[in-house]
């Protein structure tokens, strides 16, 4: 049985066999109290010296924290136990006796990162990984229910999607290549085949930033659709995000409660989401005394201040052309702007989604590539998409870890991924 199956009145009196790891241990008189954990939860196990054979008692005395074991016993109700139930053990078998576990509590961040392979066993990270599972599952469900096709773009690429300065360069059999920053360019080629496509892939950014929301390697949920304009894609974005939030609230409320997450903002994350233009954002910031001018990019600090104006996710749209990527379509009513949007999470979390209408005219796209100082030869295949049956289209990318960070109420993005990769850290 899983431990969670014993945490109910219907299990009281049953003889059960549980497999897990020792989360806590204490000895009181002639009794050993073990808190056993598995993937489903924890339960207190009591070994009474007077009620077990000598082998079981020896094992109970010898067993250490994080040892793996198998216990057999009878489930009892016990209000004083951590979860209200306990197992009165009559047999304990040690499977893997643990050395002195190096994490005892109170260690610093760097130490825990150096021992991430062991810190993952913490109940905090276990809860976060379960929430992340629900986020991933919800993303897949949303697209599958709404007629989108999942595809598998490469993560080794010969051209930049964003800025070449933020790419990881690799040697690909003697040729210069890069780890992908986004699947977008490849997804665009697949809309000519499948209309509406999505992918879930790792993305890599070589930015020097080391903030609470930056990772060098993260997971990217991306979508692209033929015939979709900005209004269409904004609607899909808010539907997807609200579906993800609802899934977590429905299925992982215990984990949210364990993390002491205030779910008020999550409960409020129902469409439609407010929208402001970039111009409005600059005006709000300036009125709040922020030293920012029109044409500046919005960083984490500016986004955090803007999120204080809203109690749910909100869109910023129509950014100046010079601060956004070459592939974004210019606003036909005012070509100083692009038809792009970011979705920001409230409570200071900032951007979790970025999207835009893509430029579908060959000559305009070629000009934009040159304006950005990029080599048109490296984008020949991408330009071909505009030569052979081009269509209006748009798409977006959602950062999985940033979304998990917001939904779970985390202080730092490093806890939203099992083995975080960021500047100056590549271990374990």
Secondary structure, 3 states (H helix, E strand, C coil): CCHHHHCCHHHCCCEEEEEEEEEEEEEECCEEEEEEEECCEEEEEEEEHHHCCHHHHHHHHHCCCCCEEEEEEEEEECCCCCCCEEEEEEEEEEEECCCCCCCCCCCCHHHHHHCHHHHCCCHHHHHHHHHHHHHHHHHHHHHHHCCCEECCCCCEECCCCCCHHHCCEEEECCEEEEECCCCHHHHHHHHHHHCEEEEEEEEECCCCCCCCCCCCEEEEEEEEEECCCHHHHHHHHHHHHHHHHHHHHHHCHHHHHHCCCCCHHHHCCCCCCEEEEHHHHHHHHHHCCCCCCCCCCCCHHHHHHHHCCCCCCEEEECCEHHHCCCCECECCCCCCEECEEEEEECCCCEEEEEEEEECCCHHHHHHHHHHCCCCHHHHHHHHHHHHCCCCCEEEEEEEHHHHHHHHHCCCCHHHHCCCCCECCECCC
